[in-house]
Amino acid sequence: MTSLYVDRRGVTLKADGEALVFYENGERIGTVPLAPLSRVFMRGDVTLSSALLGKLGERGIGVVVLSGRKAVPTMLLGRPHNDAARRVAQYRLSLDGDFCLRFARAIVEAKLRAQATFLTERRDSEPHSRYLLTLSLRRLATSIAAVDEQGSLGSLRGLEGAGAAAYFEGFADLLPERLKFSGRNRRPPRDPVNAMLSLGYTLLHAEAVLALYGAGLDPFVGFYHALDFGRESLACDLVEPLRVEVDRHALMLFRSEKLRAEGFSTTESGCLLGKAGRARFYGEWEEVAARLRKLLAESVSDVASAIMQAAAVEAPCSPPIGDPAADAGVADEETGDGF
């Protein structure tokens, strides 16, 4: 399965049998078969016919609209998963402080370990960064060792923040100096690296939302990230350990000069990647996206099982609310930033 990225103004998309057809100024300019598609990402002034939307929904092909200069995603989804019992169990457990804390510890530890693994890989192949990466890894190790000692979500967030500071200090040393990356910033991103990370995190978050809907879970109700109006908190939970995959990809793009600082512009809206740069980015993104969808599918399946198992233990005398082994509803694949 693959994704289609449409980043062109004035294009109309229509359905023709089992194909998606592009029109510009009333003229047919291209065709893409629907069969291999899993996602359609659109940016710019793009028009879709209702017939096409219906076909995409029937096939479970998610549509993600990256609207505005900040690329905030809007999603159009097919029929949701049929097992509402999963969502009922999820809502109950979101009010269980002990479950939320155990879940949050697992998320934070997985994120810190993923960051440590990435920096360790780079330290072994980057002699000039070895000293600084070693210092970052020591600080990350301290944070990892302290995860199980944290007795509240607030203290876990503080620990995660300390780990992020150590990680990005090491990550900055891996980037070309001309990029002037000095740490993570957002809303808006103020430099090319942060603009690139924000775009990648946005796409990752969209994939997590689609995967959760496909598995019958509510992306808005998380266990580590608190309820917040308009925020898919469970998706935010799941992407934390996977952000490092976006970081890895961004490092590759800049060090190979597939993306260069000249391809970005800075305005009052922040640092933005130009159209030519976006075309190069999307051309490179699909390979990492396929890996992310697989990792997300595994994570969502694990979360669904954990929710159903915890719910069964919580209420052993209640009527069964679902089979944790029923993976049929778990997706086979698989904002601005800022989550």
N, C-alpha and C positions, 0 to 999 in steps of 0.2 A: 504494500500500500504506500501511497505517496501523497504529497501535498501540492496544491497549485497556488502560486503567488501571483496576484494580479495587482500591479502597481502602475496604472496607466489611466490618464484622464479621458473622459468622453467615450468609454467603452461600454457596450451593452452585452450582457451574457444571456443567452437563451438556451432552451433545451431543444434538441433535434434527435428524436429516438433515444439512443443510449449514449449520446454525446452532448458535450457542452460547446456551444458555438459563440465565437466572438464577432461582434459587429462594431464597425466604426463608421460614422456618417452614413448609416444605412447599408454599408457594404460588408459582406462577410469576409473576415480577415484571418480566421483560424478556427480550428476544431480540436477539442481534447476529449478522449473517451472518458466516461464516468466510472467505468469498472475499477480502475486502479486507484481512484481517489479516496482518501480518508479525510482530508481537510481542504478547505478553500479559504485562503487569506486574501483580503482585499484592502487596498488603500487607494485613496483618491476618489474621483468622481466616477463611480462605477454603477451601472444600472443592471438589476437582475429581473428577469421575468418571473411571474408567479408560478408558471409551469416548471421552471427550473428549480425554484425553491422547493416545490413539492417533491420533485425527483430526488433532490439532495436529502430532504428529510426522510423520505422512504428508505433510502440506502444508508441512513445513519451518518452521512457526511456532514461534519460540523462546518459552519461558516463563521469565520472570525473577521469582523470589520475593524480595521485599525483606523479610527477616525480622528481627525484633528492633528495638529502639529505635535501633540504629546503622545500620539498613537495609543489612546485609551481603547481597549478592545470591547466591542459589542459582539455577542454571540447569538447565532441562530441555530437551534438544536432540533433534532428529530424527536421522536416519541421517547419519553423517559423510560427507565428501567421499571419493570412491572412489580418488583418486590418492595412495596412500601414499608414492610416490616423492618428492613434495614434502616430506613430513615427514622422510624419510631425508636428503634434501639439507639441510634446515634444521638437523637435529641435527649433521651434519658441520660445517656452517659456524659453528655456535655455538661450536665449539672452535677456530676460525680467528681468531687475535687480530687479524690485519690486517683481515679482513673486518669483524669486530665494531667496530673503531675507525673504519673508514670509514663504516659504517652509523650509529654513534653520533654522529659529527661531523655527518652530514646531519640527524639528528633534532634535535640541539641547535640547529643553525643555523636550521632551519625553525621551531622553537619561538620562538627569540629574534626572528626576523624577523616572525613573526606578532604577537608582543607589541608590537614597534616599530610595525608598521603600525596596530594598534589605537590606540595612544597618539597616533600622528601624526594619525589621523582625529579623535580627540577634541580634540587641541590646536588644530586648525583651527577648531573650533566652540565652544571653551570658553575665552573670553578670561581668565576669572578663574583658570584652572589653567595658563595657557600657560607661565609661568615654571618651575613645578615639573615639568611634563611635558617641557619642553625639557631640564632637567637629567637626568631619567630617561632620555630618549632618547639623550643623549650617553653615558651609562653603558652603555646597551644597545648602542650602536654600537661602543663599545670592546670589549665582550664578543664581538659578532659578528665583528669583525676578527681576534679572537684564536682563533677556533674551529680553523682549520686548523693552528695552531701547537701544539695540544695533542697530546702523544704518548702519553697514557694515558686510560683511562676515568675514573680518579679525578680527573685534572686537568680533564676535561670536566665532571664533576659539580660541581666547584668553580666553574667558569665559569658553568654553568647556574644555580647558586645565587646567584652575584653578579648575574646578569641578573634573576633572580626578585625579589631584594631591590629592585633599581632599578624594576622593573615595578610591583610592588605598592605602592611609595611613590607612584608616579604614579596608580595605580588608586584608592588611598585618597582622593586629593584630588578625585576625580570623584563620590564618594558623598556623600549628605546627612550632615552632621555628627552628626545625632541617632542615626545607626546605630553610631557609635563604633568604626568599623573602623580598626584600626591595623596591619594586616598579616595574613598568612596564619597560621592555627593550625588544628589538627585533632586527632582522636583524644583527646578529643572536641572538636568546634568550640565556641568559647566565645561567639560573638556571631551575630546573624542573618545577616550577610553570609557568614561562614564556614560556617554551617549550610547556606545556600543553595548555596554553591560545592561543598560536600561532596556534597550530594544530586545536583547536576548532574554532577559528575565521576563519581559512582557509576553513573549511567545511561549516561554516555558510555563508561565502561569496559565495562559490560555489552554495549553495542552492538559494541564492538571485539572482544570475545570471540566473540560470535555470528558476526561477519563472518569472523573467522579460521577458526573451525571450518568455516564454509561454503565456504571457499577451500581446505580441505585442509591447513591449517597448524596447528601446535600452539601455542596461546596461552601455554603455560607456559614455552616456551623462547625467550628473547629474545636480543638482541645488544648492547643498551645496558644494560638492567636485568639484573642477574645472576640466576642461578637462586636461588630462595628458596621454601621449602616453602609450598605453598598460594597462591602468587602467580602470576598469568598475566603473566609478564614481557614477552612480545612484545606483548600488549595494552597494557601500560604504555608500551612504546616508542612505539606508534602513536598513543596519545592525547595525547602531550606537545604536538605542534604544534596540537592542536585544543582544548586547554583554554581558549584565549582566546575561543572561541565560547561557552562556558559563562559566562565572565566578562562578555562582552558582553550575554548574555541576563539575567544577574543584575542588571547595572547598569540595564537597561531596566525590570525588574520593580520595583526599589526606587525609581527616580526617577519612575516613573509612579504609584507608590503602589498598584500591584496587589498588592504585598506590603509590609507595614508591620511595624515592630518589635513592635507589640502582638500580632501573630499568632504570635509565638514565645514559648516558655517555657524557662526555664533550670532544670535539675535537676542532680543529681550525674552524670547521663549526658551533660551538656553542654547546649547550646542546641538546641532542637528546634522544628521547624515544626509547628503545630497542624493538625488535620484540615481545617478550612476553608481554611487557607493552602495545604495540599497540593492540595486540589481546584482552587484557582486556578492553582497552579504547573503541574499536569498539563494543565490546559486550555490553557496557553500553551506548554507544552513541545513538543508534537507538531510544530509548525512548524519549530523549530530542530532537532528530532530528525531530521526528513526530510532536512534539509541535511547533518547530521552523517553520516547513513547513506550519502549519496552520496559525501561526502569520504572516509569510511572505505573504501567499496568501491574507490575509486580508489587509495587508499594500499595496501590489501591486494593489489590486482592488481599494483601496482608492486613490492611486496615479493616476491610470488610469482615474478614474472618475474626479479627481481634474483637471487633464490635459485637458480633453475634455470640462469640464465646463468652465475653464479659457479661452480656445481657442475659445469657442462659444461666450463668452462675448467680447473677444478681436476683433473678426471679425463677428459681428452679421449679416452683409449683405452678407457674403461669403456663397457659397454652403455648406450644412452640411457635416462635415468631419467624422462623426461617432456618435454613440449613446452611451453616457456615461453609460447607464444602460445595455448595451450589455455585460453581464458577461461571455458569452460563451467562450470567448478567455482567460479569467483569469484562471490561473492554479488552480486546485482544491486542490493542495497541495503546498505543497510547489509548501586570497591568500597568500607558506607562507603567512603568516599573512601580517600584515603590512599595512592594509588599515585603 
